[in-house]
């Protein structure tokens, strides 16, 4: 296939025309779509991802270093020890179940933001603002497991692949709709604008909600296998629902409604409890934070 594409590109007569460039671009995008598919662990969903683990892990390390360069690492040794211990247990569970083979590292930074992130490759940043909501080791395990699940499921690469493909589609549409003078009329600009909005609402945002629900489900399995009571994950997201958020309708949100998350976590709790039963050591809720 690569040889065929190279031969087509070398056609001097055709490659000067905008229509050919658009058609070739479309063909390349289609090729990527059909060859860059993977399966998300534990859900079986097929995902489009045209970026390699090496590329995403390098990007994850770059972002991790940038975060740590501008944020202040917490100095509380007790909290740092708890976060490190929980992360080691949860990442160990992820390796046992799905073998991502990441180079794990975790830092806790001082911030009022109730958040945490696991970047591609296993670099984790926990913001201290999440600790009051976590309340105990199991709650913290639910947070870290959720973020680790995003990384193991390659959600970052999938989102980036979607955005790159959407931009490529808009660029190709622009070439096709151009007038002879190379400009776009008002109708063509409206069509491209609708394509961009439709792609955002129809693909990027729904997939983001799908990612969140997948990370909830996979993370629930990780925390259970790590020896933490998975029912505390339901309690955590119930507490997180109390955070005031902008009044956006769900279809315009990158996250599912809080009630939907809690409902689904309750539905999958029996599967998580089965993993909890297999945990080598059970910590329950663990140490209070």
URHUVEN-V906731 format. One line per field, one symbol per residue. phi: phi as a letter, one per 20 degrees, with the letter a starting at -180 (. if undefined). burial: b if it has 9 or more other ideal C-beta (glycine too) atoms within 8 Angstrom, else e. A space follows every 10 residues. Layout:
BEGIN
phi->???
burial->???
END
This chain:
BEGIN
phi->.fffffffff fffefeegff ffffffffff fffedddbdf fmdmfecebd dfffffffff fffgfffffd deffdfffff ffffffffff ffffffeclf leefbccdde affebbbdeg ooedcdeffe ffefmbffff fffffgfffg ffflffffff ffffffffff ffffffefff enddefffff ffffffffff fecffgffff fffffgffff ffffffodgf fffffgffff ffffcgfefg fddecffgff fffffffegg fffffffefg cddmemffe
burial->eeeebeebee eeeebeeeeb bbebbbbbbe bbbeebbeeb beeeeebbbe eebebbbbbb bebbeebbee bebbeeeebb ebbbbbbbbb bbbbbebeeb ebebebbbbe beebebebbb bbbbbbbbbb bebbbbbbbb bbbbbbbbbb bbbbbbbbbb bbbbbbebbb bbbbbbbbee eeebeeebbe bbeebbeebb bebbbbbbbb bbbbbbbbbb bbbbbbbbbb ebbbbbbbbb beeeeeeeeb eebeebebeb bbebbeebbe bbbebbeebe eebebbeeb
END
